[in-house]
Amino acid sequence: MSLWKQPPAKELTAEVDKKIVALMETYQIVGVSAAVVKENQVVWANEYGWSDLDREIAVTEDTVFRIASISKLFVATSLMQQYEQGKFQLDDDISDYLGFSFRNPHYPDVPITFRQLLTHTTSLNEDETGGELYVVFSKASRQSDPPTMEDLLVPDGSLYVDSLWSSFQPGDPQCFAYSNLASMIVAAMVERMSGERFDQYCRDHILRPLGMTVSDFHAQALADINKLGVIYSLEKGQFIAGVDDCKGVKPESIDWSNVALGTNGSLFGPQGGLRTNARELSKFMMAIMRGGSLNGARILQPETVELMLSTQWAQAGVDQGFQAIGLQFHITDEFIPAKRMFGHGGSAYGLYSGLYFSREEDFGIIFVTNGSNASAGTRGSFNNVEEALIDTLYEEIVKE
């Protein structure tokens, strides 16, 4: 158990630094990694607080954190790279690619498509209603002989439950339900189409080409486990170390060498398991803002980026946080009031993260926090800690 405290005081010369440190005091924020992009360049980046409270390790430029659902943007990018190679069409039936029939049993003749997977409109129930099946599946997969997606998704499978599905027809605008499980399905199909393990695929085709050299979906691949920040939840006034509390020792390796590609999809946490930081995330964001390329490395074609950022679903009142979505990219006017922003947020185990950019005004904001005393905010699904960081970075850096 850890009590919150500030790191040793250092000289703060910039107004933005003073304000962020003040916010950390107000909201008991453990650590922060943040960056701002403007006019095709990183105009500001900094780190604050603790990576590891118990061992008193401060956050540095090289610290990486689990970033939760921002990871889904990388999963979608890996799938759309397959799209560019002509391996599928967005409205194809994914059953033809999974190797088994994937249907809502209430609508056995209605196909479920790639577009629906990337827009949360498959008619899979939201995670809470569905029994957090992605968590059940992930935990069951922490062994050398993990279950298959068929065990989870097909009636009579060993992990299948009826609560997996809603009563809506796939594709019905009212059936929007945020699904972590959908990203696991996408990751499995990326493996089947590419013939590469998901973590290795993202490393070779997205992360390293963009110069994201310390980022990875696989904790075992991190060069220095001491650079992996601990995620903390606040319980009864104390921060409890949870995810990635490795204490300087790499997690025990699981031998998945005998797991057939495309049969599981959960092994490397595609729904939220990318470890990275704001400085490295800025490279991905700039690539998307520039139509899919950065410093000579192209991860997507411009027309694919346009497709991913175009509104694929919009429905007010169905979900608190999502009013519109492209192909996995959240489209919102609530990150900064009255400004149309594209990106994704993340929330899990006590961490909060955000990556959003404005195409019209050509700027973007990224932040990752690894623990705080957060409570409800006033803008969509963003909490008060997120709103305070967003507003500070916008006022002090973007508008400067």
C-alpha positions in Angstrom: 0.0 0.0 0.0 1.3 3.4 -0.9 0.5 6.9 0.3 0.5 9.6 -2.3 3.3 12.2 -2.2 5.0 14.5 -4.6 8.5 13.8 -5.9 11.3 16.0 -4.6 10.8 19.5 -5.6 12.5 20.7 -8.8 12.7 24.1 -10.2 9.7 24.9 -12.4 10.3 27.7 -14.9 7.3 27.2 -17.3 3.8 28.2 -16.3 2.4 24.9 -17.7 4.7 22.9 -15.4 3.6 24.9 -12.4 0.0 24.3 -13.2 0.3 20.6 -13.9 2.2 20.1 -10.6 -0.6 22.0 -8.9 -3.1 19.7 -10.5 -1.2 16.7 -9.3 -1.4 18.1 -5.8 -5.2 18.8 -6.1 -6.1 15.4 -7.6 -3.3 13.2 -6.1 -2.1 12.2 -9.5 0.8 9.7 -9.2 2.5 10.2 -12.5 1.9 12.0 -15.9 3.3 11.6 -19.4 2.0 14.3 -21.8 2.7 15.8 -25.1 1.2 18.5 -27.5 1.5 18.4 -31.3 0.9 21.6 -33.3 1.5 22.3 -37.0 3.2 19.0 -37.7 5.6 18.9 -34.8 5.8 18.1 -31.1 5.9 21.6 -29.6 5.9 20.4 -25.9 6.4 17.2 -23.9 7.1 16.5 -20.3 6.8 14.0 -17.5 6.0 14.4 -13.8 5.6 12.3 -10.7 6.2 8.7 -10.0 6.5 5.6 -12.1 6.8 3.5 -9.0 5.7 4.9 -5.6 7.0 2.1 -3.5 10.5 2.1 -5.1 10.4 5.9 -5.5 11.2 5.7 -9.2 10.3 9.0 -11.0 8.7 9.1 -14.5 11.2 9.9 -17.2 11.2 10.3 -21.0 11.8 6.5 -21.2 9.0 5.4 -18.8 6.2 3.5 -20.5 2.7 2.8 -19.2 -0.1 0.6 -20.2 -2.4 3.0 -22.0 -5.7 1.0 -22.1 -8.0 1.6 -25.0 -5.9 3.9 -27.0 -4.3 0.6 -28.0 -7.4 -0.1 -30.1 -6.2 2.5 -32.6 -3.2 0.4 -33.3 -5.3 -2.8 -33.6 -7.6 -1.0 -36.2 -4.5 0.2 -38.1 -3.1 -3.3 -38.3 -6.4 -4.5 -39.7 -6.7 -1.7 -42.2 -3.2 -2.5 -43.4 -4.7 -5.9 -44.4 -7.6 -4.0 -46.1 -5.1 -2.1 -48.2 -3.7 -5.3 -49.4 -7.1 -6.4 -50.6 -7.5 -9.2 -48.1 -11.1 -8.2 -47.2 -13.8 -5.7 -47.7 -15.4 -3.8 -44.8 -18.8 -5.3 -45.2 -17.6 -8.9 -45.6 -18.9 -11.5 -43.3 -16.2 -12.1 -40.7 -17.2 -15.7 -40.3 -15.5 -16.4 -43.7 -12.2 -15.2 -42.1 -12.5 -16.6 -38.6 -12.8 -20.2 -39.6 -16.1 -20.7 -37.8 -19.6 -19.3 -37.9 -19.9 -16.1 -35.8 -23.5 -15.1 -35.5 -25.9 -13.5 -33.0 -28.2 -16.4 -32.3 -31.2 -14.1 -32.3 -30.3 -13.3 -36.0 -28.6 -16.5 -37.3 -28.9 -15.3 -41.0 -27.5 -11.8 -40.5 -23.7 -11.6 -41.1 -21.4 -9.7 -38.8 -18.9 -7.5 -40.6 -15.5 -5.9 -40.3 -17.2 -2.5 -40.3 -19.4 -3.5 -37.3 -16.3 -4.7 -35.4 -14.6 -1.4 -35.8 -17.7 0.6 -34.8 -19.0 -1.5 -31.9 -22.2 -2.4 -33.7 -21.8 -6.1 -33.9 -24.7 -6.6 -31.4 -22.2 -8.0 -28.9 -23.3 -6.8 -25.4 -21.3 -4.2 -23.7 -18.7 -5.7 -21.4 -20.6 -5.1 -18.1 -23.8 -6.6 -19.5 -22.0 -9.5 -21.1 -20.3 -10.6 -18.0 -16.8 -9.1 -18.7 -16.2 -12.1 -21.0 -13.0 -10.5 -22.4 -11.6 -10.6 -18.9 -12.7 -14.2 -18.4 -11.1 -15.1 -21.7 -7.9 -13.2 -21.0 -7.4 -14.9 -17.6 -8.1 -18.3 -19.0 -5.5 -17.6 -21.7 -2.6 -17.1 -19.2 -1.4 -20.7 -19.8 0.5 -22.5 -22.5 -2.6 -24.2 -23.7 -5.2 -21.4 -23.9 -8.8 -21.7 -25.0 -9.7 -20.7 -28.6 -12.1 -17.9 -29.7 -14.4 -20.6 -30.8 -14.7 -21.8 -27.2 -15.9 -18.3 -26.3 -18.0 -17.2 -29.3 -19.8 -20.4 -30.5 -22.8 -21.8 -28.6 -21.9 -24.9 -26.6 -18.3 -23.6 -26.4 -16.7 -24.2 -23.0 -16.7 -20.4 -22.2 -19.8 -19.4 -24.1 -22.7 -17.7 -22.3 -26.0 -16.3 -23.6 -25.3 -12.9 -22.2 -22.7 -12.4 -24.9 -25.4 -11.0 -27.2 -27.9 -8.3 -27.1 -31.4 -8.5 -28.7 -30.5 -5.9 -31.4 -29.8 -6.9 -34.9 -26.1 -6.5 -36.0 -25.7 -3.1 -37.6 -28.7 -1.5 -36.0 -27.6 2.0 -34.9 -29.2 1.3 -31.5 -27.0 -1.7 -30.9 -23.9 0.3 -30.3 -22.2 -1.3 -27.3 -18.5 -0.6 -26.5 -16.7 -4.0 -26.8 -13.2 -4.9 -25.7 -13.8 -8.4 -27.0 -14.2 -7.0 -30.6 -10.5 -5.9 -30.5 -9.5 -9.5 -29.6 -11.4 -10.8 -32.6 -9.7 -8.2 -34.8 -6.3 -9.2 -33.5 -7.1 -12.8 -34.3 -8.0 -12.0 -37.8 -4.9 -9.9 -38.3 -2.9 -13.0 -37.4 -4.8 -15.1 -39.8 -4.4 -12.7 -42.7 -0.8 -11.7 -42.1 0.6 -15.0 -40.9 2.4 -13.1 -38.0 1.8 -13.1 -34.3 -0.1 -10.0 -33.3 2.6 -8.4 -31.1 5.3 -9.0 -33.6 3.1 -7.7 -36.4 2.5 -4.4 -34.7 6.1 -4.1 -33.7 7.3 -4.6 -37.3 4.6 -2.8 -39.3 3.6 0.1 -37.0 5.7 0.7 -33.9 9.3 0.4 -35.2 8.7 2.0 -38.6 7.4 5.1 -36.8 10.4 5.2 -34.4 8.4 4.0 -31.4 11.4 2.1 -30.1 10.3 1.6 -26.4 6.7 0.7 -27.1 5.3 -2.8 -27.3 2.2 -5.0 -26.7 4.4 -7.6 -25.1 6.0 -6.8 -21.7 8.6 -9.5 -22.3 9.9 -7.4 -25.2 10.7 -4.3 -23.1 14.4 -3.8 -22.9 14.3 -2.5 -19.3 11.4 -3.7 -17.1 12.3 -0.9 -14.6 11.0 1.5 -17.3 7.5 0.0 -17.0 5.4 2.2 -14.8 3.1 0.8 -12.2 -0.7 1.4 -12.4 -2.4 2.4 -9.1 -6.0 2.4 -7.9 -7.0 4.6 -5.0 -8.8 2.7 -2.3 -9.7 4.2 1.1 -7.1 6.9 0.7 -4.2 4.6 -0.3 -2.8 3.8 -3.7 -2.8 0.1 -4.3 -0.3 -1.2 -6.9 -1.9 -3.4 -9.4 -1.1 -3.8 -13.1 2.6 -3.9 -14.1 3.9 -3.9 -10.5 6.9 -5.9 -11.6 9.3 -4.8 -9.0 12.1 -4.9 -11.5 11.5 -8.5 -12.6 10.1 -9.3 -16.0 6.8 -11.3 -15.8 7.2 -15.0 -16.2 7.2 -16.0 -19.8 4.4 -18.2 -21.1 5.2 -20.5 -23.9 2.6 -19.9 -26.6 4.7 -21.3 -29.4 2.2 -24.1 -30.0 -0.8 -21.8 -30.2 -2.0 -21.6 -33.8 -2.1 -18.1 -35.2 -5.6 -16.5 -35.2 -7.2 -18.9 -32.8 -7.1 -16.8 -29.6 -6.5 -13.1 -30.1 -6.3 -12.1 -26.5 -2.7 -13.1 -25.6 -1.1 -9.6 -26.0 -4.0 -7.4 -24.8 -5.0 -5.8 -28.0 -8.0 -4.2 -26.2 -5.7 -2.1 -24.0 -2.3 -3.7 -23.4 0.1 -1.4 -25.4 2.9 0.0 -23.2 4.1 3.3 -24.4 4.3 7.0 -23.5 3.1 10.4 -24.7 6.3 11.2 -26.6 6.1 7.9 -28.6 2.3 8.2 -29.1 2.8 11.6 -30.7 4.6 9.8 -33.6 1.6 7.7 -34.3 -0.8 10.7 -33.9 1.3 12.8 -36.3 1.4 10.0 -38.8 -2.4 9.8 -38.8 -2.7 13.6 -39.0 -0.3 13.6 -42.0 -2.4 11.1 -43.9 -0.6 7.9 -42.8 3.1 8.7 -42.9 5.9 10.1 -40.7 9.5 10.8 -41.6 9.4 8.6 -44.7 7.6 5.7 -43.0 4.1 5.0 -44.3 1.7 3.0 -42.2 -1.5 3.7 -44.1 -2.5 5.3 -47.4 -4.2 8.7 -47.2 -7.5 7.4 -48.5 -7.5 4.8 -45.8 -6.9 7.4 -43.1 -9.8 9.4 -44.6 -12.0 6.4 -44.4 -11.1 5.7 -40.8 -11.8 9.3 -39.7 -15.1 9.5 -41.6 -18.2 9.1 -39.5 -19.4 5.5 -39.7 -21.9 5.7 -36.9 -23.6 8.5 -35.0 -26.4 8.3 -32.6 -27.1 10.7 -29.7 -28.1 9.3 -26.4 -27.1 5.6 -26.9 -23.8 5.9 -25.1 -22.5 8.5 -22.6 -19.1 8.8 -24.1 -19.7 8.0 -27.8 -21.9 10.1 -30.0 -20.0 9.3 -33.2 -17.2 7.0 -34.4 -15.2 6.4 -37.5 -13.4 3.1 -38.0 -12.4 2.8 -34.3 -11.5 6.5 -34.0 -13.7 8.3 -31.5 -15.2 11.5 -32.9 -16.2 14.0 -30.2 -16.9 17.6 -29.5 -16.5 17.1 -25.7 -12.7 16.6 -25.4 -12.5 20.4 -25.8 -15.9 21.9 -25.9 -17.2 22.8 -29.4 -14.0 21.5 -31.2 -14.3 18.4 -33.4 -11.6 16.0 -32.2 -10.6 12.5 -33.3 -8.8 9.9 -31.3 -9.4 7.6 -28.3 -9.3 7.6 -24.6 -8.3 4.9 -22.1 -9.4 3.9 -18.6 -8.5 0.8 -16.7 -7.2 -0.2 -13.3 -6.7 3.4 -12.2 -5.0 4.7 -15.3 -6.5 7.4 -17.6 -5.2 8.3 -21.0 -6.2 10.3 -24.0 -5.0 10.9 -27.6 -7.1 13.4 -29.6 -6.4 15.8 -32.4 -8.2 18.5 -34.3 -7.9 18.3 -38.1 -9.4 21.8 -38.6 -6.9 23.6 -36.2 -4.0 21.1 -36.7 -3.1 20.3 -33.1 -3.3 17.3 -30.8 -3.1 16.5 -27.1 -1.8 13.3 -25.5 -1.7 12.4 -21.8 -1.2 9.2 -19.7 -1.7 9.1 -15.9 -1.1 6.0 -13.7 -3.2 6.8 -10.7 -5.3 9.6 -9.3 -8.2 10.7 -7.1 -10.5 11.1 -10.1 -14.3 11.7 -10.0 -17.0 12.4 -12.6 -16.4 15.2 -15.0 -18.8 17.4 -16.9 -18.0 16.5 -20.5 -19.2 13.1 -21.8 -17.2 10.3 -20.3 -14.2 12.4 -19.4 -13.5 12.7 -15.7 -12.4 15.8 -13.7 -8.7 14.8 -13.8 -8.7 14.4 -17.6 -10.6 17.6 -18.1 -8.2 19.6 -15.9 -5.1 18.2 -17.8 -6.8 18.8 -21.2 -7.8 22.4 -20.4 -4.3 23.2 -19.0 -2.5 21.9 -22.0 -4.9 23.6 -24.4 -4.7 27.0 -22.7 -1.0 27.0 -21.9 0.4 25.3 -25.0 -2.0 25.1 -27.9 -3.4 28.6 -27.6 0.0 30.1 -26.7 
